[in-house]
């Protein structure tokens, strides 16, 4: 049974699809953490998502057309989760949310660095990242630039700085 829609307002409809406490976190972890399996999403959740909540959100996101599934050729009992084009189109919104969070919340430096790079890179970087995500998740041609590698390197460098600062 599907939930009735309150209104045809695009903001309302977006919130009805993504406005719970976990859906965007699951998409974030697949998009920025390249976590593609249930166990990887569960075990590496910074926020500590419960297994039943994760299973529910994955099911909901697949039903909403934001994720697709395929069997893992290396392990018959595993499922690979992939972003759909609709989810990939969330990159600009997530970049803006990260930028807002950096300015108005007590976000940590190491967890803010990717948001900072996305904000500074603007639409050009977002487009490059979406092209890379299409390659990873939709099988399109691999672009020359790896924004994912750039974001990961910046995060790891920031974590190393934080670790050095804590040891001093």
C-alpha positions as CSV (number, residue, x, y, z in Angstrom):
1,X,0.0,0.0,0.0
2,X,1.5,3.3,-1.0
3,X,1.3,6.4,1.2
4,X,-1.1,9.1,-0.1
5,X,0.6,12.2,-1.4
6,X,-0.2,15.4,0.6
7,X,0.2,17.7,-2.3
8,X,1.8,18.1,-5.8
9,X,4.3,20.6,-4.5
10,X,7.8,19.6,-5.7
11,X,9.4,20.4,-2.4
12,X,6.8,18.3,-0.5
13,X,7.2,15.4,-3.0
14,X,11.0,15.6,-2.6
15,X,10.7,15.6,1.2
16,X,8.2,12.7,1.1
17,X,10.8,10.7,-0.9
18,X,14.0,11.8,0.9
19,X,12.9,13.6,4.1
20,X,13.3,10.8,6.6
21,X,16.3,10.5,8.9
22,X,18.3,8.0,6.8
23,X,17.6,8.1,3.1
24,X,20.0,10.8,2.2
25,X,22.6,9.3,4.5
26,X,22.4,6.0,2.6
27,X,22.6,7.8,-0.7
28,X,25.6,9.8,0.6
29,X,27.4,6.6,1.7
30,X,26.9,5.1,-1.7
31,X,27.7,8.3,-3.6
32,X,30.7,9.5,-1.6
33,X,31.9,6.4,0.2
34,X,31.4,4.1,-2.8
35,X,29.7,1.6,-0.5
36,X,27.7,-0.8,-2.7
37,X,26.8,-3.7,-0.4
38,X,24.4,-3.9,2.5
39,X,27.1,-5.1,4.9
40,X,29.5,-2.3,3.9
41,X,26.8,0.3,4.4
42,X,25.9,-1.2,7.8
43,X,29.4,-1.6,9.1
44,X,30.8,1.7,7.9
45,X,27.9,4.0,8.8
46,X,29.3,7.0,10.8
47,X,25.9,7.5,12.3
48,X,25.4,3.9,13.3
49,X,22.3,2.9,11.2
50,X,20.4,-0.1,12.6
51,X,20.2,-3.1,10.3
52,X,16.4,-3.0,10.1
53,X,16.4,0.7,9.2
54,X,19.1,0.2,6.6
55,X,17.1,-2.7,5.0
56,X,14.0,-0.6,5.0
57,X,15.7,2.5,3.5
58,X,17.4,0.4,0.8
59,X,14.0,-1.1,-0.1
60,X,12.4,2.3,-0.1
61,X,15.1,3.9,-2.3
62,X,14.9,1.1,-4.8
63,X,11.1,1.4,-5.0
64,X,11.5,5.2,-5.4
65,X,13.8,4.7,-8.4
66,X,16.9,6.2,-6.7
67,X,18.8,2.9,-6.4
68,X,18.9,-0.2,-8.5
69,X,20.1,-3.7,-7.6
70,X,22.1,-6.4,-9.3
71,X,23.5,-9.7,-8.1
72,X,27.2,-9.6,-7.2
73,X,29.0,-11.8,-9.7
74,X,31.7,-12.6,-7.0
75,X,29.2,-13.7,-4.3
76,X,25.8,-15.1,-5.2
77,X,24.3,-14.1,-1.9
78,X,25.3,-10.4,-2.1
79,X,23.5,-7.6,-3.9
80,X,25.2,-4.6,-5.4
81,X,23.4,-1.3,-5.0
82,X,23.8,1.3,-7.7
83,X,22.7,4.9,-8.0
84,X,20.2,5.7,-10.7
85,X,20.3,8.8,-12.8
86,X,17.7,10.3,-10.4
87,X,20.1,9.8,-7.5
88,X,23.1,11.1,-9.4
89,X,21.1,14.3,-10.1
90,X,21.1,14.9,-6.3
91,X,24.8,15.9,-6.4
92,X,24.1,19.6,-6.6
93,X,21.6,19.4,-3.8
94,X,23.9,17.4,-1.6
95,X,26.7,19.9,-2.4
96,X,24.5,22.8,-1.3
97,X,23.5,20.9,1.9
98,X,27.1,20.3,2.7
99,X,28.0,24.0,2.1
100,X,25.1,25.0,4.4
101,X,26.2,22.5,7.0
102,X,29.7,23.8,7.0
103,X,28.6,27.3,7.7
104,X,25.8,26.8,10.2
105,X,26.5,23.6,12.1
106,X,29.5,22.4,14.2
107,X,30.7,20.1,11.4
108,X,34.2,18.7,11.9
109,X,37.0,19.8,9.6
110,X,37.8,16.3,8.3
111,X,34.1,15.6,7.5
112,X,33.7,19.0,5.9
113,X,36.6,18.9,3.4
114,X,34.6,17.2,0.7
115,X,31.8,19.6,1.1
116,X,34.2,22.5,0.9
117,X,35.8,21.1,-2.3
118,X,32.3,20.6,-3.9
119,X,31.3,24.1,-2.9
120,X,34.4,25.7,-4.2
121,X,34.3,23.6,-7.4
122,X,30.7,24.6,-8.1
123,X,28.7,23.3,-11.0
124,X,31.7,22.4,-13.1
125,X,33.0,20.0,-10.5
126,X,29.5,18.7,-9.8
127,X,29.1,17.8,-13.5
128,X,32.4,16.1,-13.6
129,X,31.5,14.1,-10.5
130,X,28.1,13.2,-11.9
131,X,29.9,11.9,-15.1
132,X,32.1,9.8,-12.9
133,X,29.1,8.4,-11.0
134,X,27.4,7.6,-14.3
135,X,30.5,5.6,-15.2
136,X,30.6,3.7,-11.9
137,X,26.9,3.1,-11.5
138,X,25.4,3.2,-15.0
139,X,28.2,1.8,-17.0
140,X,28.9,4.9,-19.0
141,X,32.3,5.8,-20.4
142,X,34.9,6.5,-17.7
143,X,35.9,10.2,-17.6
144,X,39.5,11.3,-17.5
145,X,39.1,13.0,-14.1
146,X,38.3,11.2,-10.9
147,X,36.5,13.6,-8.6
148,X,35.9,10.6,-6.2
149,X,39.7,10.1,-5.9
150,X,40.2,13.8,-5.4
151,X,37.6,13.9,-2.6
152,X,39.0,10.8,-1.0
153,X,42.6,12.1,-1.1
154,X,41.5,15.4,0.5
155,X,39.5,13.6,3.2
156,X,42.5,11.3,4.0
157,X,44.9,14.2,4.1
158,X,42.6,16.1,6.5
159,X,42.3,13.0,8.7
160,X,46.1,12.7,8.7
161,X,46.4,16.3,9.9
162,X,43.8,15.7,12.6
163,X,45.7,12.6,13.7
164,X,49.0,14.5,13.9
165,X,47.3,17.3,15.9
166,X,45.9,14.8,18.4
167,X,49.3,13.2,18.9
168,X,51.0,16.5,19.7
